[in-house]
Amino acid sequence: MNFMKIAVFPGSFDPPTYGHLNVIERASRLFDSIDVLVSVNPGKSSLFSAEERVSILEQMTAGLDNVVVHAANTLVVEYARKVGAKVLLRGIRNANDFSYEFDLALVNHSLDDEIETLFVPTEQRYFTVRSSAIKELAGYGGDVSKMVPPVVEEALKRKLAKA
């Protein structure tokens, strides 16, 4: 049986980081197609709009031919079903991430037992990179260049200059 292996990598990506890119690049070598999904949660306030996050991620992944970026405000499992994916990718940095993501994986599996969650640990140099810390540091004019790609750094500067 030969079928395409599609994985969905969901997240808020507000903003996307080098840790996110690390997971995407590594996963792109393992799957035929990676669908990076900007999850839109109307109950959560974001610095960047969904459209801005999609655009930034598209620029970050432009060299990866098997990566596409979309946004959705549905359950991740519903989105995975829609695109024919059987795998959800979740990046983890530490034990706290694992605990949270493990619980989420159980919920997603209860919603659709044909969709599996794979945990991809980020490389050690990205363990401390959290989107919330990046936004706070950038808000104070701190250097975030080691945490985010240049396209994200520039977008943060533009966005925070308006605030």
Secondary structure, 3 states (H helix, E strand, C coil): CCCCCEEEEEECCCCCCHHHHHHHHHHHCCCCEEEEEEECCCCCCCCCCHHHHHHHHHHHCCCCCCEEEEEECCCHHHHHHHHCCCEEEEEECCHHHHHHHHHHHHHHHHHCCCCEEEEEECCHHHCCCCHHHHHHHHHCCCCCCCCCCHHHHHHHHHHHHHC
